[in-house]
Amino acid sequence: MNAKICNRNIVGFFLWSILIIIVFTIPFFPYSVSKNVSAGFLDNGEEQRPTLVFFGFSQCTDICPVALITFKELLNSYDDSKSTPRVIYVDIGAQSNSQLAQEYANNFHQSIVGYHASENELPILSNYFGLNIKKYQDDITHQGRTYLLHKETKHWRIVKSFSPASLSLDSLREEI
């Protein structure tokens, strides 16, 4: 009887260990996604360049600046502008506007497109991108995900999603 209890404890411990390892390593891997999206800031022309989309706000002090610096490093690593991916910073700040979003993006790199999402647009974008944005007065919390999109025929498709922990110059270059 004690041998059965001991074996169950070992199996239980083993399963809990695997679960803990999985839970704590998931944030460090980019997520494969395959979902069509539509948004006003995406070019509907014939351009086929990979596009990175990041949702943030200018008062963010941790996730947003780090992501934008990573995008700057990525853009600086390309010599040919035709092969350079597009980077779009979508400002979700209620106090922002299109001009401020573009200025903030350009503080990091002149090629980053700044776009301000209106309050009416945010629920639609949240549905497309699976955003988890919470606003309380002037405070905003968000996941800080970066989305890699490719244009397939006439539709944009999310192909990868990077958490802040998995976003790096190497991971972006590998996926693009």
Buried (B, 14 or more C-beta within 10 A) or exposed (E): EEEEEEEEEEEEEEEEEEEEEEEEEEEEEBBEBEBEBEBEBBEEEEEEBBBBBBBBBBEBEEBBBBBBEBBBBBBEEBEEEEEBBBBBBBBBBBEBEEEBBBEBBBBBBEBBBBBBBEEEBBEBBBEBBBBEBEBEEEEBEBBBBBBBBBBEEEEBBBBBBBBBEBBBBEBBEEBB
